[in-house]
């Protein structure tokens, strides 16, 4: 029975074998007081009896109590932290979304019918320091909170680490830090917002899709972005992708952006909060680190117009920011179910958005923080409600109830943990399921900013590892750029026209050498040819032909031969040129040296050497040749020639921003090339200088033993001058293949032509004009005539010597005569 009074409710008589608990009232007050509106009474039973019907009844506004069919719900409190400002003001949309879910859950009779969820929330400002103070208030202020719901990774880290001490479940709606996926550190943490590492498999798939193997990163120095980047580095390394540049900043991104520019970063992953993103892209605009050469990967949970929001911390206009961010790619967790399905809340995603817009009172979603994450907050409340509903039965079987929860009760916490861990339902954000670390598994949406708005490219299913595209897989815009400046290596080859032209001259020179050699051998019995030492001239002709033959390998490069064959060509160049010089110049040097030795000594020594012994001349050439052979062999054994590639300054072709031409030039070289060249050039240079000196000293000497020594001297002059000019010039021009080859090869050609013409053409002319090879008889007569001439020459020299002796005698007689005359004159004067 019950009595009702205006403005309150009369007391209720307790049932038999039972009683009523009046909270906050004494027995005397119960008998005399009208109980106020919303006052609740609780039935209790004695002995082995139990309550049938509602345990609690409530005073209604009409002065009556709820009847036996109505149930008065127990309140379960949720402590929440919603950042309404700060780095991520997600609470602006997430709080209304959570309240929408609570209202709907509390109206449902099939979910927690005996309980009512109530949200106690504060503004954390996304600041761990502020969150510490608010967490203290939540924990040490009545009523007891069953679950904590923080947002913002830095705040969630603090809350989740402390919650284990109070046996509290933490369910976050807006925390993406990979560090939170740590069951040892955060044993009671769950989140409907997927981990930021969920972006990384998507990014790696995109890198591979667009064939990028080199990327750069820039991050804000916070735990969430550092751990995300560590995970990305591990994944890219496994996929064979290199992070070539890794930059970070705390408050000022300018130095980091400049380093990216300096390191030629093209594909850049940016990890920072929205406020810092504006600072970064203001610097990006200043450094011109944007455009079709670059691709920026950003986080997709910024507001859609984040780059248009006026920010006093930057000095860039909206137009400049819009220009800088154009074309960037975002990877965003799919936070709104793309399918039209009704989930646990019996709402489609579009119906949810409509209700949220109504709740926000017409605010612009693009300017409302956390609008994209609002479905996650909505589903977080539903995940909690469904998990609590699931624990009612198991707790009842253990004789416990949800309202019995306190901060020391681990059993109820364990039941809630098990219920959340096995959650699986369709929410407005998609299918809600948690992995072993308590993180939400979801799809990733890929978008690109084009014309100031985001266009969908595709999505990535993290549960299956599939990358799918909207319509096609073509890049929106001009196409994916290169991940770095493409350096095309181009070898510089010798001009073929120059090579062919010089080769023709060298070939004609070899033919001329063959003609001269044939002429010299054929006429070796002619006296005039015999007096020119034909065997030495033969050596000169052979040496000239070998030097000319060196022109051909000197012009061979990668255009003609494979790189593996290049060392062999290098050796051919060295040996042909070295031995050719030794034979050609050595034979001429030997002649001029012998003439100088014989005709510039004193008469007594000259008489001893007036008979020419040819073997000594040949031995001298042999010594020079042996020295060259030994030095070349030592060089080849100790430090063999091999191919080296010289790199030049890169060149940018016109009209292509992503390509640089790297000119390369092949050289024959060795590890100590300068040392060897110094030794060879020093030795050869001394021979050339000595040859010039000997030629000058013997220019006025005439001898029939070597009748062409003046021609040899002239050849030595020309060869020495050309060699001394060409050697240093070719070293200076070694990086210019055409000029270097032209100088070296033409010097060889001119030296050989001059030598052959000076030595052999006069002989040919004399034999042709005088007909000295016409018949053996004539040859014999010429030989006899030549012998007569030689005898006359000897007689003339003898007469000169006798004449000198007679002049000495005359001078002695004159001296004696003058002395005698002087004595007689003195005696005559004394007498008179």
C-alpha positions in Angstrom: 0.0 0.0 0.0 1.1 3.6 -0.5 -0.1 7.1 0.1 0.6 10.1 -2.1 0.9 13.7 -1.2 1.3 16.8 -3.3 4.9 17.7 -3.9 6.2 14.3 -2.8 5.4 10.7 -2.2 4.1 9.0 0.9 6.0 6.2 2.5 5.5 2.7 1.3 4.7 -0.2 3.7 7.3 -2.9 3.4 6.3 -6.4 2.2 6.0 -9.4 4.5 9.4 -11.0 5.3 11.0 -8.0 3.9 11.9 -4.4 4.5 12.6 -1.1 2.8 15.9 0.8 3.0 15.5 4.6 3.2 18.8 6.1 2.3 19.9 9.1 4.4 16.8 9.0 6.7 16.3 7.8 10.3 13.3 5.7 11.4 11.8 8.8 13.0 12.1 10.8 9.8 10.6 8.1 7.8 7.5 8.1 9.9 6.9 11.8 9.6 8.3 12.9 6.3 7.0 13.0 2.8 9.7 11.7 0.6 10.8 14.2 -2.2 10.6 13.8 -5.9 13.1 11.3 -7.5 13.8 9.8 -4.1 14.5 6.1 -4.4 13.7 3.3 -1.9 15.2 -0.1 -2.0 13.5 -3.4 -1.0 15.4 -6.0 1.0 14.4 -9.6 1.9 15.0 -11.6 5.0 16.1 -15.3 5.3 16.1 -17.4 2.2 13.6 -15.2 0.2 14.4 -13.1 -2.8 12.8 -10.1 -4.5 10.4 -10.6 -7.4 10.0 -7.4 -9.4 11.9 -4.2 -9.2 14.3 -3.8 -6.3 14.2 0.0 -6.4 11.2 2.3 -6.8 11.3 6.0 -7.5 9.1 9.0 -6.5 7.5 10.4 -9.6 6.5 14.0 -10.3 2.7 13.1 -9.9 3.3 12.1 -6.4 3.2 8.3 -7.1 5.9 5.7 -7.0 6.9 3.7 -10.0 4.8 0.6 -10.2 6.0 -2.9 -10.0 6.5 -3.1 -13.8 8.8 0.0 -13.9 12.4 -0.3 -13.0 14.5 2.4 -11.4 18.0 2.2 -13.0 21.3 2.3 -11.1 23.7 4.8 -12.5 27.1 3.7 -13.7 29.6 6.6 -14.1 32.1 7.1 -16.9 35.0 9.6 -16.3 35.9 11.3 -19.6 38.5 13.8 -20.8 37.5 15.7 -23.9 40.1 18.1 -25.4 38.1 21.2 -26.4 41.3 23.1 -27.3 45.0 22.5 -27.8 46.9 20.5 -30.4 43.8 18.4 -31.2 40.5 19.9 -30.1 38.7 16.7 -30.8 36.2 17.1 -28.0 34.3 19.7 -29.9 32.6 17.0 -31.9 33.4 13.9 -29.9 31.6 15.0 -26.8 28.2 15.6 -28.5 28.7 12.3 -30.3 29.3 10.4 -27.0 26.3 12.1 -25.4 24.1 11.0 -28.4 25.2 7.4 -27.9 24.6 7.6 -24.1 21.0 8.9 -24.7 20.3 6.1 -27.1 21.8 3.4 -24.9 19.9 4.6 -21.8 16.6 4.4 -23.7 17.2 0.9 -24.8 15.5 -1.8 -22.8 17.6 -4.6 -24.2 20.9 -3.1 -23.1 21.7 -2.6 -19.4 18.0 -2.4 -18.5 18.7 -1.9 -14.8 21.4 0.7 -15.3 21.9 4.1 -16.6 25.2 5.4 -18.0 26.2 8.9 -17.0 29.2 10.9 -18.4 31.3 13.0 -16.1 33.7 15.0 -18.4 36.4 17.7 -18.3 38.4 19.6 -20.8 42.0 18.2 -20.9 43.1 20.7 -23.6 45.2 17.8 -24.9 47.8 18.7 -22.3 49.2 15.9 -20.0 49.8 18.4 -17.2 46.2 19.5 -17.2 45.1 15.9 -17.6 47.0 14.9 -14.4 45.1 17.4 -12.3 41.8 16.3 -13.8 42.5 12.6 -13.4 43.1 13.3 -9.7 39.7 14.9 -9.5 38.0 12.1 -11.3 39.5 9.4 -9.0 39.2 11.1 -5.7 35.8 12.7 -6.1 32.5 10.8 -5.8 30.9 9.0 -7.5 33.1 6.0 -8.4 33.9 5.8 -12.1 33.8 2.4 -13.7 35.6 3.4 -17.0 37.8 6.2 -18.1 37.5 7.6 -21.6 40.4 9.9 -22.5 41.2 11.4 -25.9 44.5 12.7 -27.4 47.5 10.2 -27.3 49.6 12.1 -24.8 46.7 12.3 -22.3 45.7 8.7 -22.9 49.3 7.5 -22.2 49.2 9.2 -18.8 45.7 7.9 -17.9 46.2 4.4 -19.2 49.5 4.0 -17.2 47.8 5.2 -14.0 44.5 3.3 -14.4 46.0 0.0 -13.6 46.6 1.2 -10.1 42.8 1.7 -9.6 41.7 -1.4 -11.6 40.1 0.8 -14.2 39.4 0.0 -17.8 40.4 2.7 -20.2 38.6 3.1 -23.5 39.9 5.9 -25.7 38.1 7.3 -28.7 40.9 9.5 -30.1 44.4 8.1 -29.4 46.6 6.8 -32.2 50.0 6.5 -30.5 51.6 3.1 -31.3 53.2 3.2 -27.8 49.7 2.5 -26.4 49.8 -0.9 -28.1 51.7 -2.4 -25.2 49.9 -4.8 -22.9 52.7 -4.8 -20.3 52.6 -1.1 -19.9 48.9 -0.5 -20.5 47.2 -3.8 -19.4 43.6 -2.4 -19.3 43.7 -0.1 -22.4 41.4 -0.3 -25.4 40.7 2.2 -28.2 38.2 2.6 -31.0 40.7 4.8 -32.8 43.2 2.5 -34.6 46.9 2.8 -33.9 48.8 5.3 -36.0 50.9 2.3 -37.2 47.9 1.3 -39.1 48.8 4.0 -41.6 52.2 2.4 -42.2 51.2 -0.7 -44.0 49.1 1.5 -46.3 52.0 3.8 -46.9 54.4 0.9 -47.7 51.8 -0.5 -50.1 51.6 2.9 -51.9 55.4 3.2 -52.0 55.6 -0.2 -53.7 52.7 0.6 -56.0 54.3 3.7 -57.3 57.8 2.2 -57.3 59.3 4.5 -54.8 62.4 3.1 -53.0 63.7 6.2 -51.3 61.6 8.4 -48.9 62.2 11.1 -46.3 60.4 11.9 -43.0 59.8 14.9 -40.8 58.1 14.5 -37.4 57.1 16.5 -34.4 59.1 15.3 -31.4 56.3 13.5 -29.5 56.0 9.9 -28.4 53.1 9.1 -30.8 55.0 10.3 -33.9 58.4 8.9 -32.8 57.0 5.4 -32.3 55.0 5.6 -35.5 58.1 6.5 -37.4 60.1 3.7 -35.8 57.4 1.3 -36.9 57.5 2.8 -40.4 61.2 2.5 -40.6 61.0 -1.2 -39.7 58.4 -1.9 -42.3 60.1 0.0 -45.1 63.4 -1.8 -44.4 61.6 -5.1 -44.7 60.1 -3.9 -48.0 63.5 -2.8 -49.3 62.7 0.9 -49.1 65.2 3.4 -47.8 64.5 6.3 -45.4 67.3 8.5 -46.7 66.4 11.6 -44.6 64.9 11.7 -41.1 64.2 15.1 -39.6 62.4 16.1 -36.4 61.5 19.4 -34.7 60.0 20.5 -31.4 58.5 23.9 -32.1 60.2 25.4 -35.1 60.2 23.3 -38.3 62.2 25.7 -40.4 65.7 24.0 -40.0 64.1 20.6 -40.6 62.4 21.7 -43.8 65.6 23.3 -45.1 67.5 20.1 -44.5 64.8 18.2 -46.5 65.4 20.7 -49.4 69.1 20.4 -49.1 69.0 16.5 -49.2 66.8 16.6 -52.3 63.9 14.8 -50.5 61.0 14.1 -52.9 58.6 11.6 -51.2 58.1 13.0 -47.7 56.1 11.5 -44.8 55.0 14.2 -42.3 53.9 13.3 -38.8 52.7 16.2 -36.7 49.6 17.7 -35.2 47.4 20.1 -37.2 48.7 23.3 -35.6 52.3 22.3 -36.4 51.2 21.2 -39.9 50.5 24.9 -40.7 53.9 25.9 -39.5 55.6 23.2 -41.6 53.8 24.1 -44.8 54.5 27.7 -44.3 58.1 26.8 -44.4 57.5 24.4 -47.2 56.2 27.3 -49.3 59.2 29.4 -48.5 61.6 26.7 -49.5 59.6 25.8 -52.6 59.4 22.2 -51.4 56.1 21.5 -53.2 54.8 21.0 -56.7 54.8 18.2 -59.2 58.3 17.1 -58.1 57.2 16.3 -54.5 54.6 14.2 -52.7 53.8 14.8 -49.1 52.1 12.1 -47.0 50.1 13.6 -44.1 47.8 12.3 -41.4 44.1 12.4 -42.6 42.5 13.4 -39.3 43.0 17.1 -39.8 40.0 19.3 -40.4 39.3 19.5 -44.2 40.2 23.1 -44.3 43.1 23.0 -41.8 45.4 24.9 -44.1 42.9 27.8 -44.5 42.4 28.4 -40.8 44.1 31.7 -39.8 47.0 31.1 -37.5 48.9 33.9 -35.8 52.0 31.7 -35.4 52.7 31.7 -39.2 53.3 34.5 -41.6 51.9 32.9 -44.8 48.6 33.8 -46.5 45.8 31.4 -47.1 46.6 31.5 -50.8 50.3 30.6 -50.2 49.2 27.8 -47.8 46.7 26.5 -50.4 49.5 26.5 -53.0 51.9 24.6 -50.8 49.6 21.8 -49.7 48.2 21.1 -53.2 48.6 17.5 -54.3 49.5 16.0 -50.9 48.3 12.5 -50.0 46.6 11.5 -46.8 46.1 8.2 -45.2 43.1 8.3 -43.0 41.5 5.6 -40.9 38.0 4.9 -42.2 36.0 6.5 -39.4 32.6 6.4 -41.1 31.1 3.3 -42.4 30.9 3.7 -46.2 28.1 1.1 -46.4 24.5 1.8 -45.7 24.0 -0.7 -42.9 22.3 -0.5 -39.5 24.5 -1.6 -36.7 24.1 -2.0 -33.0 22.6 1.5 -32.6 20.1 0.9 -35.4 21.5 4.0 -37.2 23.2 4.2 -40.6 26.3 6.3 -40.9 24.4 9.0 -42.8 21.6 9.1 -40.2 24.3 9.5 -37.5 25.9 12.4 -39.3 22.5 14.1 -39.7 21.8 13.8 -36.0 25.3 15.0 -35.1 24.9 18.1 -37.3 21.7 18.8 -35.5 23.4 18.4 -32.2 26.2 20.8 -33.2 23.7 23.4 -34.0 24.7 24.2 -37.5 28.5 24.6 -36.8 30.7 24.2 -39.9 32.1 20.6 -39.7 35.4 21.7 -41.3 35.9 24.1 -38.4 34.9 21.7 -35.7 37.7 19.8 -34.1 37.2 16.0 -33.9 34.4 15.9 -36.4 36.0 13.0 -38.3 36.6 11.1 -35.1 33.0 11.7 -33.8 31.9 8.2 -35.1 34.7 6.7 -33.0 33.5 8.4 -29.9 30.0 7.2 -30.6 31.1 3.6 -31.1 33.3 3.8 -28.0 30.2 4.4 -25.9 28.4 1.6 -27.7 31.4 -0.8 -27.2 31.4 0.0 -23.5 27.6 -0.4 -23.1 27.6 -3.8 -25.0 30.6 -5.0 -22.9 29.0 -4.0 -19.6 25.7 -5.6 -20.7 27.7 -8.8 -21.5 29.2 -8.8 -18.0 25.8 -8.7 -16.1 25.2 -12.5 -16.5 28.6 -13.7 -15.5 28.7 -11.3 -12.5 25.2 -12.4 -11.4 26.4 -16.0 -11.5 29.2 -15.0 -9.1 26.8 -13.1 -6.8 28.1 -9.7 -7.9 26.6 -6.7 -9.7 28.1 -3.9 -11.7 27.1 -1.4 -9.0 29.3 -3.3 -6.6 32.4 -2.0 -8.5 35.1 -0.2 -6.6 38.7 0.6 -7.2 39.8 -2.6 -5.4 37.6 -5.0 -7.2 39.6 -6.8 -9.8 37.0 -9.4 -10.6 34.5 -6.9 -12.1 37.4 -5.3 -14.0 38.5 -8.7 -15.4 34.9 -9.4 -16.6 34.7 -6.0 -18.4 38.1 -6.6 -19.9 37.0 -10.0 -21.3 33.8 -8.5 -22.7 35.6 -5.7 -24.5 38.3 -8.0 -25.8 35.7 -10.1 -27.5 33.7 -7.2 -28.8 32.5 -7.5 -32.4 29.6 -5.4 -33.8 28.7 -3.0 -36.6 29.0 0.6 -35.6 28.6 3.8 -37.5 32.4 3.8 -38.0 32.4 0.3 -39.5 33.0 -3.1 -38.0 34.3 -2.7 -34.4 36.8 -5.3 -33.3 40.0 -5.1 -31.1 43.3 -6.8 -31.6 45.3 -8.5 -28.9 46.8 -5.1 -27.9 43.4 -3.5 -27.6 43.7 -1.5 -30.8 40.9 -1.1 -33.3 41.3 -2.8 -36.6 39.9 -0.9 -39.5 40.3 0.2 -43.1 42.5 3.0 -44.3 41.2 5.6 -46.8 43.7 7.1 -49.2 42.9 10.6 -50.5 44.7 13.4 -52.4 44.1 17.1 -52.2 43.2 18.4 -55.7 41.9 21.9 -56.3 41.4 22.6 -52.6 39.3 19.5 -51.9 40.2 15.9 -51.1 39.6 13.3 -53.8 39.5 9.6 -52.9 42.1 7.3 -54.5 41.5 4.0 -52.7 41.5 2.2 -49.4 43.5 -0.5 -47.6 42.0 -3.4 -45.7 44.4 -4.0 -42.8 42.7 -7.3 -41.9 43.3 -8.8 -45.3 46.2 -6.7 -46.5 44.4 -5.7 -49.7 44.9 -2.4 -51.5 41.9 -1.4 -53.6 41.2 1.6 -55.8 38.2 3.8 -56.6 37.5 3.4 -60.3 41.1 3.0 -61.4 44.5 3.1 -59.9 45.7 6.1 -61.8 47.3 9.0 -60.0 45.1 12.1 -59.8 47.0 14.8 -61.6 50.2 14.7 -63.7 51.3 11.3 -62.3 53.5 10.1 -59.5 56.9 11.8 -59.6 60.2 10.1 -59.1 61.3 9.4 -55.5 64.6 11.2 -56.2 66.3 13.0 -59.0 66.9 10.4 -61.6 70.6 10.4 -62.5 71.2 9.0 -65.9 74.8 8.0 -66.4 76.0 8.8 -69.9 79.5 7.9 -71.0 81.4 10.4 -73.1 82.8 8.7 -76.1 85.4 9.8 -78.6 84.1 11.6 -81.7 83.9 9.0 -84.3 84.7 11.4 -87.1 87.9 12.4 -85.3 88.8 8.8 -84.6 88.3 7.8 -88.2 90.1 10.8 -89.6 93.2 10.2 -87.4 93.0 6.5 -88.0 93.2 7.2 -91.8 96.3 9.3 -91.3 97.8 6.6 -89.0 97.1 3.9 -91.6 98.7 6.0 -94.4 101.7 6.5 -92.1 102.0 2.8 -91.6 101.9 2.3 -95.4 104.6 5.0 -95.7 106.7 3.2 -93.0 106.3 -0.1 -95.0 107.5 1.6 -98.2 110.5 3.2 -96.4 111.4 -0.1 -94.7 111.1 -2.0 -98.0 113.2 0.6 -99.8 115.9 0.5 -97.1 116.1 -3.3 -97.1 116.0 -3.6 -100.9 118.9 -1.0 -101.3 120.9 -2.2 -98.3 123.8 -3.1 -100.6 124.1 0.4 -102.1 127.1 2.2 -100.7 125.2 5.4 -99.9 122.6 3.4 -97.9 125.3 1.3 -96.2 126.9 4.5 -94.9 123.6 5.6 -93.3 123.5 2.5 -91.1 120.5 0.8 -92.7 119.8 -1.5 -89.8 119.3 1.4 -87.4 117.0 3.0 -90.0 115.1 -0.2 -90.2 114.6 0.0 -86.5 113.4 3.6 -86.8 110.8 2.6 -89.5 109.6 -0.3 -87.4 109.4 1.9 -84.3 107.4 4.5 -86.2 104.9 1.9 -87.4 104.5 0.6 -83.9 103.9 4.2 -82.6 101.3 4.7 -85.3 99.6 1.4 -84.5 99.2 2.7 -80.9 96.8 5.4 -82.3 94.1 2.7 -82.9 93.8 1.4 -79.3 94.3 5.0 -78.1 90.9 5.8 -79.7 89.1 2.7 -78.5 86.5 3.2 -75.7 83.2 1.8 -74.5 81.6 2.6 -77.9 83.7 -0.1 -79.5 84.6 -2.7 -76.9 83.2 -4.2 -73.8 84.3 -2.9 -70.4 86.0 -6.2 -69.5 88.3 -5.8 -72.5 89.3 -2.3 -71.6 92.4 -3.3 -69.5 93.8 -5.3 -72.4 93.4 -2.2 -74.7 95.1 -0.2 -72.0 98.1 -2.5 -72.1 98.3 -2.4 -75.9 98.4 1.4 -75.8 101.2 1.4 -73.3 103.4 -1.3 -74.9 103.0 -0.2 -78.5 103.8 3.4 -77.7 106.6 2.6 -75.3 108.4 0.1 -77.5 107.7 2.1 -80.6 109.4 5.2 -79.0 112.3 3.1 -77.9 113.0 1.7 -81.3 112.4 4.8 -83.4 113.9 7.4 -81.1 116.5 5.1 -79.6 118.0 4.2 -83.0 118.2 7.9 -84.0 119.7 8.8 -80.6 122.3 6.1 -81.0 123.5 7.6 -84.3 123.8 11.1 -83.0 125.5 9.9 -79.9 128.1 8.0 -81.8 128.8 11.0 -84.1 129.2 13.2 -81.1 131.5 10.7 -79.3 133.8 10.3 -82.3 134.1 13.8 -83.6 134.2 15.9 -80.5 137.0 14.1 -78.7 140.8 14.7 -78.8 142.7 13.6 -81.8 144.4 10.6 -80.2 141.1 9.2 -78.9 139.4 10.1 -82.2 141.9 8.0 -84.1 141.1 5.0 -81.9 137.4 5.3 -82.6 137.5 6.3 -86.3 136.6 2.7 -87.1 132.8 2.3 -86.6 131.7 -1.0 -85.0 128.0 -1.6 -85.8 127.4 -4.0 -83.0 128.0 -1.3 -80.5 125.2 0.8 -82.1 122.9 -2.1 -82.0 123.8 -2.8 -78.4 123.0 0.8 -77.4 119.5 0.5 -79.0 119.1 -2.8 -77.2 120.0 -1.3 -73.8 117.4 1.4 -74.3 114.8 -1.2 -75.4 115.6 -3.5 -72.4 115.2 -0.5 -70.0 111.7 0.1 -71.4 110.7 -3.5 -71.4 111.8 -4.0 -67.8 110.1 -0.8 -66.6 106.8 -1.7 -68.4 106.9 -5.2 -67.0 107.4 -4.0 -63.5 104.6 -1.5 -63.9 102.3 -4.1 -65.3 103.1 -6.6 -62.5 103.2 -4.2 -59.5 100.4 -1.8 -60.5 98.6 -3.0 -63.6 96.5 -0.6 -65.6 92.8 -0.9 -65.2 89.7 1.1 -66.1 88.6 4.0 -64.0 85.6 6.2 -64.5 85.7 9.9 -64.0 82.5 11.7 -63.0 81.7 15.2 -64.1 79.3 17.9 -62.9 75.7 16.8 -63.4 73.7 18.5 -66.1 70.0 19.2 -66.1 68.3 18.7 -69.4 65.8 21.3 -70.4 62.1 20.6 -69.6 62.7 17.7 -67.2 62.7 18.4 -63.5 63.4 14.9 -62.3 66.4 14.0 -64.4 70.1 14.9 -64.2 72.7 13.7 -66.7 75.8 12.3 -65.1 78.6 12.4 -67.6 81.2 9.7 -67.3 84.5 9.2 -68.9 86.6 6.0 -69.0 90.4 6.2 -68.4 93.3 3.8 -68.3 94.8 4.3 -64.9 96.5 2.5 -62.0 96.6 3.1 -58.3 99.9 5.1 -58.5 99.5 6.4 -62.0 101.2 9.8 -61.3 104.3 8.1 -59.9 104.7 5.8 -62.9 104.1 8.7 -65.3 106.7 10.8 -63.4 109.3 8.0 -63.8 108.6 7.4 -67.5 108.3 11.1 -68.4 111.4 11.9 -66.4 113.5 9.2 -68.2 112.2 9.9 -71.7 112.5 13.7 -71.1 116.1 13.4 -70.3 116.7 11.3 -73.4 114.9 14.0 -75.5 116.9 16.8 -73.9 120.2 14.9 -74.4 119.2 14.2 -78.0 118.6 17.9 -78.7 122.0 18.7 -77.1 123.9 16.1 -79.2 122.1 17.2 -82.4 123.1 20.8 -81.8 126.7 19.8 -81.0 127.1 17.8 -84.2 125.3 20.0 -86.6 128.5 21.1 -88.4 130.2 17.7 -88.5 130.4 15.9 -91.8 131.2 12.2 -91.9 130.7 9.4 -94.4 130.3 6.7 -91.7 126.8 8.0 -90.8 126.0 10.2 -93.7 122.4 11.1 -92.5 123.2 12.3 -89.0 122.1 15.8 -89.9 118.7 14.5 -91.0 118.6 12.5 -87.8 119.3 15.7 -85.8 116.4 17.5 -87.5 114.1 14.5 -86.7 115.2 14.6 -83.1 114.4 18.3 -82.9 110.9 17.8 -84.2 110.1 14.7 -82.1 111.5 16.3 -78.9 109.5 19.5 -79.3 106.2 17.7 -80.1 106.7 15.3 -77.2 107.5 18.0 -74.7 104.5 20.0 -75.7 102.0 17.1 -76.0 102.8 15.2 -72.7 101.7 18.0 -70.3 98.9 19.2 -72.6 97.3 15.8 -72.7 97.5 15.5 -68.9 95.7 18.8 -68.6 93.1 17.9 -71.1 92.6 14.3 -69.9 88.9 15.1 -69.0 88.2 16.2 -72.6 88.4 13.0 -74.6 88.3 14.6 -78.0 91.0 17.2 -77.3 93.2 14.8 -75.5 93.0 12.2 -78.2 93.6 14.8 -80.9 96.7 16.2 -79.2 98.2 12.8 -78.5 97.4 11.0 -81.8 98.3 14.0 -84.0 101.6 14.4 -82.2 102.4 10.8 -82.9 101.3 11.1 -86.5 103.3 14.3 -87.2 106.4 13.0 -85.4 106.3 9.8 -87.4 105.7 11.5 -90.7 108.4 14.0 -90.1 110.9 11.3 -89.1 110.1 9.1 -92.1 110.2 11.9 -94.6 113.4 13.5 -93.2 115.3 10.2 -93.0 114.1 8.3 -96.1 112.8 10.7 -98.7 116.3 12.3 -99.3 117.8 8.9 -99.9 115.0 7.9 -102.3 115.5 11.2 -104.1 119.3 10.8 -104.4 119.1 7.2 -105.6 116.4 8.1 -108.1 118.1 11.3 -109.5 121.6 9.8 -109.6 120.5 6.3 -110.6 122.8 4.6 -108.2 120.8 1.4 -108.2 120.6 0.9 -112.0 123.2 -1.9 -112.4 125.7 -3.9 -110.5 128.5 -2.6 -112.7 127.6 0.9 -112.0 127.3 0.0 -108.3 130.8 -1.4 -108.4 132.1 1.7 -110.2 130.4 3.9 -107.7 131.8 1.8 -104.9 135.4 2.2 -106.3 134.8 5.9 -106.8 133.7 6.1 -103.3 136.8 4.3 -102.2 139.0 6.8 -104.2 137.1 9.6 -102.5 137.8 8.0 -99.1 141.6 7.8 -100.0 141.7 11.4 -101.1 140.0 12.4 -97.9 142.7 10.5 -95.9 145.4 12.1 -97.9 144.0 15.5 -97.3 143.9 14.9 -93.6 147.5 13.7 -93.7 148.6 16.8 -95.5 146.8 19.0 -93.0 148.7 17.3 -90.2 152.1 17.6 -92.0 151.3 21.3 -92.7 150.6 21.9 -89.0 153.9 20.2 -88.1 155.8 22.3 -90.6 154.3 25.5 -89.3 155.5 24.6 -85.8 159.0 24.1 -87.1 159.0 27.4 -88.9 157.8 29.2 -85.7 160.7 27.6 -83.7 163.3 28.7 -86.3 162.0 32.2 -86.3 162.3 32.4 -82.6 165.9 31.2 -82.6 166.8 33.6 -85.4 165.4 36.5 -83.6 167.3 35.6 -80.4 170.7 35.3 -82.2 170.3 38.6 -84.0 169.6 40.4 -80.8 172.9 39.1 -79.2 175.1 40.2 -82.2 173.7 43.7 -82.1 174.5 44.3 -78.4 178.2 43.2 -79.1 178.5 45.6 -82.0 177.4 48.6 -80.0 179.8 47.9 -77.2 182.7 47.8 -79.7 181.8 51.2 -81.1 
